[in-house]
Amino acid sequence: ILLPVFQIQMVASRKMQEVQPLVKELRERYPGRDMESRTKLDQEMRQLFKQHGVKQSASLWPILIQMPVLLALFQALS
């Protein structure tokens, strides 16, 4: 039952890992903590994620779906 959900999470995690070196490079390019640097960093990161097909929320949905199922299973077994 949870295998497809787990698979979606793994694919999302793999895509995020592939983009991590580029994210690190962007963070080094915009090291400032001022509002302008943060805004530019956010814009470039959104563009980078869009180019590579990475959705940050994609790795959270599977966890949110699995949690109630696993809690129900735990309660049923105890």
DSSP file (Angstrom, degrees, kcal/mol; ACC not computed):
  #  RESIDUE AA STRUCTURE BP1 BP2  ACC     N-H-->O    O-->H-N    N-H-->O    O-->H-N    TCO  KAPPA ALPHA  PHI   PSI    X-CA   Y-CA   Z-CA
    1    1 A I              0   0    0      0, 0.0     4,-0.4     0, 0.0     0, 0.0   0.000 360.0 360.0 360.0 -42.6    0.0    0.0    0.0
    2    2 A L     >  +     0   0    0      1,-0.2     4,-2.5     2,-0.1     5,-0.2   0.502 360.0  91.4 -91.1  -3.8    2.8    2.5    0.9
    3    3 A L  H  > S+     0   0    0      1,-0.2     4,-2.5     2,-0.2    -1,-0.2   0.922  86.0  48.2 -61.2 -46.9    5.2    1.4   -1.8
    4    4 A P  H  > S+     0   0    0      0, 0.0     4,-2.1     0, 0.0    -1,-0.2   0.900 113.3  49.0 -61.0 -37.7    4.1    3.9   -4.4
    5    5 A V  H  > S+     0   0    0     -4,-0.4     4,-1.9     2,-0.2    -2,-0.2   0.915 111.4  49.0 -65.9 -42.7    4.2    6.7   -1.8
    6    6 A F  H  X S+     0   0    0     -4,-2.5     4,-2.2     1,-0.2    -1,-0.2   0.885 109.3  53.4 -62.5 -39.5    7.7    5.7   -0.8
    7    7 A Q  H  X S+     0   0    0     -4,-2.5     4,-2.3     2,-0.2    -1,-0.2   0.899 106.8  51.2 -64.5 -41.4    8.8    5.6   -4.4
    8    8 A I  H  X S+     0   0    0     -4,-2.1     4,-2.2     1,-0.2    -1,-0.2   0.911 110.3  50.1 -61.2 -42.4    7.5    9.2   -5.0
    9    9 A Q  H  X S+     0   0    0     -4,-1.9     4,-2.3     1,-0.2    -2,-0.2   0.899 109.9  50.2 -63.7 -41.3    9.5   10.3   -1.9
   10   10 A M  H  X S+     0   0    0     -4,-2.2     4,-2.4     2,-0.2    -2,-0.2   0.903 110.2  49.5 -65.8 -41.2   12.7    8.6   -3.1
   11   11 A V  H  X S+     0   0    0     -4,-2.3     4,-2.3     2,-0.2    -1,-0.2   0.925 112.1  48.5 -63.4 -44.2   12.4   10.2   -6.6
   12   12 A A  H  X S+     0   0    0     -4,-2.2     4,-2.1     1,-0.2    -2,-0.2   0.901 112.2  49.0 -62.9 -41.2   11.9   13.6   -5.1
   13   13 A S  H  X S+     0   0    0     -4,-2.3     4,-2.2     2,-0.2    -1,-0.2   0.896 110.0  51.3 -65.3 -40.3   14.9   13.1   -2.7
   14   14 A R  H  X S+     0   0    0     -4,-2.4     4,-1.9     2,-0.2    -2,-0.2   0.915 109.9  49.0 -64.3 -42.9   17.1   12.0   -5.6
   15   15 A K  H  X S+     0   0    0     -4,-2.3     4,-1.3     1,-0.2    -1,-0.2   0.903 110.7  51.2 -62.6 -40.3   16.2   15.1   -7.6
   16   16 A M  H  X S+     0   0    0     -4,-2.1     4,-1.0     1,-0.2    -1,-0.2   0.891 108.7  51.1 -65.1 -39.1   16.9   17.3   -4.7
   17   17 A Q  H  < S+     0   0    0     -4,-2.2     3,-0.3     1,-0.2    -1,-0.2   0.864 106.6  54.8 -65.5 -36.0   20.3   15.7   -4.2
   18   18 A E  H  < S+     0   0    0     -4,-1.9     4,-0.3     1,-0.2    -1,-0.2   0.827 111.8  44.1 -66.0 -30.7   21.2   16.2   -7.8
   19   19 A V  H >X S+     0   0    0     -4,-1.3     4,-2.0    -3,-0.2     3,-0.8   0.621  88.0  92.6 -89.0 -14.9   20.5   19.9   -7.5
   20   20 A Q  H 3X S+     0   0    0     -4,-1.0     4,-2.7    -3,-0.3     5,-0.2   0.851  81.7  53.6 -53.1 -43.5   22.3   20.4   -4.2
   21   21 A P  H 3> S+     0   0    0      0, 0.0     4,-1.9     0, 0.0    -1,-0.3   0.893 111.0  47.6 -60.5 -35.8   25.7   21.4   -5.7
   22   22 A L  H <> S+     0   0    0     -3,-0.8     4,-2.0    -4,-0.3    -2,-0.2   0.865 110.8  51.1 -70.8 -35.7   23.9   24.1   -7.7
   23   23 A V  H  X S+     0   0    0     -4,-2.0     4,-2.4     2,-0.2    -1,-0.2   0.910 109.2  51.0 -65.7 -42.1   22.1   25.3   -4.6
   24   24 A K  H  X S+     0   0    0     -4,-2.7     4,-1.8     1,-0.2    -2,-0.2   0.903 108.7  51.8 -61.5 -41.1   25.4   25.5   -2.7
   25   25 A E  H  X S+     0   0    0     -4,-1.9     4,-1.7    -5,-0.2    -1,-0.2   0.904 109.6  49.4 -62.4 -42.1   26.9   27.5   -5.5
   26   26 A L  H  X S+     0   0    0     -4,-2.0     4,-1.8     1,-0.2    -2,-0.2   0.905 108.7  52.5 -63.8 -41.5   23.9   30.0   -5.4
   27   27 A R  H  < S+     0   0    0     -4,-2.4    -1,-0.2     1,-0.2    -2,-0.2   0.849 109.8  49.1 -64.7 -32.9   24.2   30.3   -1.6
   28   28 A E  H  < S+     0   0    0     -4,-1.8    -1,-0.2     1,-0.2    -2,-0.2   0.832 109.1  53.1 -73.1 -31.5   27.9   31.2   -2.0
   29   29 A R  H  < S+     0   0    0     -4,-1.7    -2,-0.2     1,-0.3    -1,-0.2   0.830 118.6  35.3 -71.8 -32.0   27.0   33.7   -4.7
   30   30 A Y     <  +     0   0    0     -4,-1.8    -1,-0.3     1,-0.1    -2,-0.1  -0.654  69.6 151.8-121.1  73.4   24.5   35.5   -2.4
   31   31 A P        +     0   0    0      0, 0.0    -1,-0.1     0, 0.0    -2,-0.1   0.686  38.7 107.0 -79.4 -16.5   26.1   35.3    1.1
   32   32 A G        -     0   0    0     -3,-0.1    -2,-0.0     1,-0.1    -3,-0.0  -0.154  59.7-149.8 -65.8 156.2   24.4   38.4    2.4
   33   33 A R        +     0   0    0      4,-0.1    -1,-0.1     5,-0.0     2,-0.0   0.310  61.3 114.1-105.1   5.6   21.6   38.4    4.9
   34   34 A D  S  > S-     0   0    0      1,-0.1     4,-2.2     4,-0.0     5,-0.2  -0.310  81.7-106.4 -75.2 165.4   20.1   41.6    3.7
   35   35 A M  H  > S+     0   0    0      1,-0.2     4,-2.4     2,-0.2     5,-0.2   0.858 116.5  53.6 -62.3 -38.9   16.7   41.6    2.1
   36   36 A E  H  > S+     0   0    0      2,-0.2     4,-2.3     1,-0.2    -1,-0.2   0.924 110.6  45.7 -65.5 -44.7   18.0   42.2   -1.4
   37   37 A S  H  > S+     0   0    0      1,-0.2     4,-2.5     2,-0.2    -2,-0.2   0.912 113.8  49.8 -64.0 -42.4   20.4   39.2   -1.3
   38   38 A R  H  X S+     0   0    0     -4,-2.2     4,-2.6     2,-0.2    -2,-0.2   0.902 110.7  49.8 -63.1 -41.4   17.7   37.0    0.2
   39   39 A T  H  X S+     0   0    0     -4,-2.4     4,-2.4     2,-0.2    -2,-0.2   0.929 112.5  46.3 -64.4 -45.6   15.2   38.0   -2.5
   40   40 A K  H  X S+     0   0    0     -4,-2.3     4,-2.6     2,-0.2     5,-0.2   0.910 112.5  50.9 -63.4 -41.7   17.6   37.3   -5.3
   41   41 A L  H  X S+     0   0    0     -4,-2.5     4,-2.5     1,-0.2    -2,-0.2   0.928 111.0  48.3 -61.2 -45.8   18.6   34.0   -3.8
   42   42 A D  H  X S+     0   0    0     -4,-2.6     4,-2.4     2,-0.2    -2,-0.2   0.913 112.1  49.2 -61.6 -43.3   15.0   32.9   -3.5
   43   43 A Q  H  X S+     0   0    0     -4,-2.4     4,-2.2     1,-0.2    -2,-0.2   0.934 113.7  45.1 -62.1 -46.5   14.2   33.9   -7.1
   44   44 A E  H  X S+     0   0    0     -4,-2.6     4,-2.5     1,-0.2    -1,-0.2   0.874 112.6  51.1 -67.8 -36.7   17.2   32.1   -8.5
   45   45 A M  H  X S+     0   0    0     -4,-2.5     4,-2.8    -5,-0.2     5,-0.2   0.912 109.8  49.8 -67.4 -40.8   16.5   29.0   -6.4
   46   46 A R  H  X S+     0   0    0     -4,-2.4     4,-2.1    -5,-0.2    -2,-0.2   0.917 112.8  47.6 -61.5 -42.0   12.9   28.9   -7.6
   47   47 A Q  H  X S+     0   0    0     -4,-2.2     4,-2.3     2,-0.2    -2,-0.2   0.907 112.0  49.9 -65.0 -41.9   14.1   29.2  -11.1
   48   48 A L  H  X S+     0   0    0     -4,-2.5     4,-1.8     2,-0.2    -2,-0.2   0.927 111.6  47.5 -62.1 -47.1   16.7   26.4  -10.6
   49   49 A F  H  X>S+     0   0    0     -4,-2.8     5,-2.9     1,-0.2     4,-0.5   0.884 111.9  50.9 -62.6 -38.6   14.1   24.1   -9.1
   50   50 A K  H ><5S+     0   0    0     -4,-2.1     3,-0.8    -5,-0.2    -1,-0.2   0.911 108.9  51.1 -66.0 -42.0   11.7   24.8  -11.9
   51   51 A Q  H 3<5S+     0   0    0     -4,-2.3    -1,-0.2     1,-0.2    -2,-0.2   0.862 116.6  40.3 -62.4 -36.6   14.4   24.1  -14.6
   52   52 A H  H 3<5S-     0   0    0     -4,-1.8    -1,-0.2    -5,-0.2    -2,-0.2   0.386 112.2-116.0 -96.8   3.0   15.2   20.7  -13.0
   53   53 A G  T <<5 +     0   0    0     -3,-0.8     2,-0.5    -4,-0.5    -3,-0.2   0.818  60.7 153.3  69.7  30.9   11.7   19.7  -12.1
   54   54 A V      < -     0   0    0     -5,-2.9     2,-0.5    -6,-0.2    -1,-0.2  -0.820  25.8-169.8 -97.9 128.2   12.2   19.8   -8.4
   55   55 A K    >   -     0   0    0     -2,-0.5     3,-1.2     1,-0.1     4,-0.5  -0.971  12.0-156.0-117.0 117.9    9.3   20.4   -6.1
   56   56 A Q  G >  S+     0   0    0     -2,-0.5     3,-0.8     1,-0.3     4,-0.3   0.844  94.2  52.6 -62.7 -34.1   10.2   21.0   -2.5
   57   57 A S  G >> S+     0   0    0      1,-0.2     4,-1.7     2,-0.2     3,-1.0   0.652  88.9  81.5 -77.0 -13.5    6.8   19.9   -1.2
   58   58 A A  G <4 S+     0   0    0     -3,-1.2    -1,-0.2     1,-0.3    -2,-0.2   0.807  90.7  50.7 -63.5 -28.7    7.0   16.6   -3.1
   59   59 A S  G <4 S+     0   0    0     -3,-0.8     4,-0.5    -4,-0.5    -1,-0.3   0.661 108.8  52.7 -83.6 -14.1    9.1   15.1   -0.4
   60   60 A L  T <> S+     0   0    0     -3,-1.0     4,-2.1    -4,-0.3     3,-0.3   0.839  95.9  65.4 -87.3 -35.5    6.7   16.1    2.3
   61   61 A W  H  X S+     0   0    0     -4,-1.7     4,-2.0     1,-0.2     5,-0.2   0.905  98.3  52.5 -57.4 -46.3    3.4   14.7    0.9
   62   62 A P  H  > S+     0   0    0      0, 0.0     4,-2.6     0, 0.0    -1,-0.2   0.893 109.4  50.1 -59.1 -37.7    4.5   11.1    1.2
   63   63 A I  H  > S+     0   0    0     -4,-0.5     4,-2.2    -3,-0.3    -2,-0.2   0.921 110.2  50.0 -65.0 -42.7    5.4   11.5    4.8
   64   64 A L  H  < S+     0   0    0     -4,-2.1    -1,-0.2     1,-0.2    -3,-0.1   0.818 113.8  45.9 -66.2 -29.9    2.0   13.1    5.5
   65   65 A I  H  X S+     0   0    0     -4,-2.0     4,-0.9    -5,-0.2    -2,-0.2   0.885 113.7  48.1 -77.5 -40.3    0.2   10.3    3.8
   66   66 A Q  H  X S+     0   0    0     -4,-2.6     4,-2.8    -5,-0.2     5,-0.3   0.847  98.6  69.9 -69.4 -34.7    2.3    7.6    5.5
   67   67 A M  H  X S+     0   0    0     -4,-2.2     4,-2.5     1,-0.2     5,-0.2   0.915 100.4  42.2 -56.0 -53.7    1.9    8.9    9.0
   68   68 A P  H  > S+     0   0    0      0, 0.0     4,-2.4     0, 0.0    -1,-0.2   0.884 115.3  51.8 -63.2 -35.6   -1.9    8.2    9.6
   69   69 A V  H  X S+     0   0    0     -4,-0.9     4,-2.2     2,-0.2    -2,-0.2   0.938 112.8  44.1 -64.8 -46.2   -1.6    4.8    8.0
   70   70 A L  H  X S+     0   0    0     -4,-2.8     4,-2.4     2,-0.2    -1,-0.2   0.875 113.1  51.2 -68.0 -37.2    1.3    3.8   10.2
   71   71 A L  H  X S+     0   0    0     -4,-2.5     4,-2.4    -5,-0.3    -1,-0.2   0.909 111.0  48.5 -65.6 -40.7   -0.3    5.2   13.3
   72   72 A A  H  X S+     0   0    0     -4,-2.4     4,-2.3    -5,-0.2    -2,-0.2   0.907 111.9  49.5 -64.6 -41.2   -3.5    3.3   12.6
   73   73 A L  H  X S+     0   0    0     -4,-2.2     4,-1.8     2,-0.2    -2,-0.2   0.907 110.6  50.3 -63.4 -42.4   -1.5    0.1   12.0
   74   74 A F  H  X S+     0   0    0     -4,-2.4     4,-1.3     1,-0.2    -2,-0.2   0.919 112.2  46.7 -62.0 -44.6    0.4    0.7   15.3
   75   75 A Q  H  < S+     0   0    0     -4,-2.4    -1,-0.2     1,-0.2    -2,-0.2   0.867 110.2  53.4 -67.2 -35.3   -2.9    1.1   17.2
   76   76 A A  H  < S+     0   0    0     -4,-2.3    -1,-0.2     1,-0.2    -2,-0.2   0.854 111.6  45.8 -67.5 -33.2   -4.4   -1.9   15.6
   77   77 A L  H  <        0   0    0     -4,-1.8    -1,-0.2     1,-0.2    -2,-0.2   0.686 360.0 360.0 -84.4 -18.5   -1.5   -4.1   16.6
   78   78 A S     <        0   0    0     -4,-1.3    -1,-0.2    -5,-0.1    -2,-0.2   0.469 360.0 360.0-101.4 360.0   -1.3   -2.8   20.2
